[in-house]
Amino acid sequence: MENLETLKEELRRKIAKCDRIVRGLEHHDPFVEMISDFNDQMKRLDTSWQWITDEKLIKEAQITKMAYLSVVNVIDNYKHDMEEADKQLVELDNPDKITGKDFDNG
C-alpha cells in the first residue's frame, strides 16, 4: 500500500510541475516570440534542404531542426505528460476500473 501512495504522490508532483511549466510559458510573451522565431528557422531549413549538398551540413541541419522541434513542442509535450499522469492517478484512485494494468511492476 505504501508503494501505491508513493506512486500517487509522484504523479501529483508530476502533474503540478507540468501545470506550472505550461501556465508559466504558454502565455509568456518572450517565450511565444522565441517559438515564433524557431518556427521561422524551421521553415527556412525546410525550404533549403535541396540546396545543401554536403552530407555533414545536411546532418547538422537535421539535428538543428530536431532541436527546434523539441523546443517548439515543449508545451504540448508537458500537456501530454500531465494528461497521462492524471489518467494514471484517476486509475489508481479508482482501482475497480483498472483492467490489465500492474502499476507495481511498471
C-alpha positions as a Python dict, from the first residue, in 0.01 Angstrom:
ca = {
    (1, 'M'): (0, 0, 0),
    (2, 'E'): (294, 230, 71),
    (3, 'N'): (417, 188, -288),
    (4, 'L'): (75, 288, -416),
    (5, 'E'): (73, 605, -207),
    (6, 'T'): (428, 684, -319),
    (7, 'L'): (327, 642, -682),
    (8, 'K'): (22, 864, -634),
    (9, 'E'): (237, 1134, -474),
    (10, 'E'): (490, 1113, -761),
    (11, 'L'): (206, 1152, -1012),
    (12, 'R'): (66, 1450, -821),
    (13, 'R'): (411, 1614, -823),
    (14, 'K'): (449, 1548, -1194),
    (15, 'I'): (106, 1697, -1266),
    (16, 'A'): (185, 2005, -1056),
    (17, 'K'): (524, 2051, -1224),
    (18, 'C'): (383, 2016, -1575),
    (19, 'D'): (96, 2251, -1494),
    (20, 'R'): (334, 2511, -1350),
    (21, 'I'): (558, 2495, -1658),
    (22, 'V'): (268, 2511, -1905),
    (23, 'R'): (99, 2801, -1725),
    (24, 'G'): (430, 2984, -1694),
    (25, 'L'): (531, 2952, -2058),
    (26, 'E'): (209, 2927, -2259),
    (27, 'H'): (125, 3297, -2250),
    (28, 'H'): (469, 3437, -2165),
    (29, 'D'): (531, 3684, -2448),
    (30, 'P'): (909, 3636, -2475),
    (31, 'F'): (865, 3258, -2495),
    (32, 'V'): (587, 3290, -2754),
    (33, 'E'): (812, 3518, -2962),
    (34, 'M'): (1101, 3273, -2934),
    (35, 'I'): (875, 2989, -3054),
    (36, 'S'): (773, 3205, -3350),
    (37, 'D'): (1141, 3260, -3434),
    (38, 'F'): (1210, 2887, -3408),
    (39, 'N'): (917, 2811, -3638),
    (40, 'D'): (1057, 3063, -3889),
    (41, 'Q'): (1400, 2898, -3869),
    (42, 'M'): (1244, 2555, -3929),
    (43, 'K'): (1064, 2690, -4236),
    (44, 'R'): (1394, 2824, -4368),
    (45, 'L'): (1555, 2484, -4314),
    (46, 'D'): (1264, 2309, -4485),
    (47, 'T'): (1294, 2531, -4792),
    (48, 'S'): (1671, 2493, -4819),
    (49, 'W'): (1727, 2115, -4796),
    (50, 'Q'): (1762, 2078, -5173),
    (51, 'W'): (2047, 2331, -5182),
    (52, 'I'): (2261, 2153, -4924),
    (53, 'T'): (2497, 1907, -5093),
    (54, 'D'): (2747, 1843, -4814),
    (55, 'E'): (2644, 1539, -4605),
    (56, 'K'): (2785, 1694, -4288),
    (57, 'L'): (2582, 2012, -4339),
    (58, 'I'): (2268, 1811, -4409),
    (59, 'K'): (2319, 1617, -4086),
    (60, 'E'): (2375, 1940, -3893),
    (61, 'A'): (2058, 2088, -4043),
    (62, 'Q'): (1860, 1777, -3942),
    (63, 'I'): (1996, 1795, -3586),
    (64, 'T'): (1918, 2166, -3571),
    (65, 'K'): (1561, 2107, -3687),
    (66, 'M'): (1512, 1834, -3426),
    (67, 'A'): (1637, 2074, -3157),
    (68, 'Y'): (1396, 2344, -3277),
    (69, 'L'): (1112, 2091, -3280),
    (70, 'S'): (1182, 1981, -2924),
    (71, 'V'): (1153, 2342, -2805),
    (72, 'V'): (854, 2428, -3025),
    (73, 'N'): (667, 2122, -2897),
    (74, 'V'): (768, 2155, -2532),
    (75, 'I'): (433, 2290, -2409),
    (76, 'D'): (236, 2020, -2592),
    (77, 'N'): (473, 1757, -2453),
    (78, 'Y'): (423, 1882, -2097),
    (79, 'K'): (46, 1890, -2151),
    (80, 'H'): (59, 1531, -2276),
    (81, 'D'): (271, 1421, -1978),
    (82, 'M'): (27, 1596, -1743),
    (83, 'E'): (-274, 1428, -1905),
    (84, 'E'): (-111, 1085, -1889),
    (85, 'A'): (-14, 1130, -1523),
    (86, 'D'): (-368, 1248, -1448),
    (87, 'K'): (-514, 938, -1619),
    (88, 'Q'): (-285, 714, -1416),
    (89, 'L'): (-381, 892, -1097),
    (90, 'V'): (-752, 855, -1173),
    (91, 'E'): (-698, 484, -1239),
    (92, 'L'): (-510, 444, -912),
    (93, 'D'): (-782, 632, -724),
    (94, 'N'): (-1043, 404, -887),
    (95, 'P'): (-885, 57, -872),
    (96, 'D'): (-1215, -111, -954),
    (97, 'K'): (-1187, 34, -1305),
    (98, 'I'): (-829, -79, -1376),
    (99, 'T'): (-817, -359, -1627),
    (100, 'G'): (-500, -549, -1702),
    (101, 'K'): (-250, -298, -1561),
    (102, 'D'): (8, -366, -1296),
    (103, 'F'): (145, -38, -1159),
    (104, 'D'): (376, -203, -905),
    (105, 'N'): (585, -367, -1178),
    (106, 'G'): (570, -93, -1441),
}
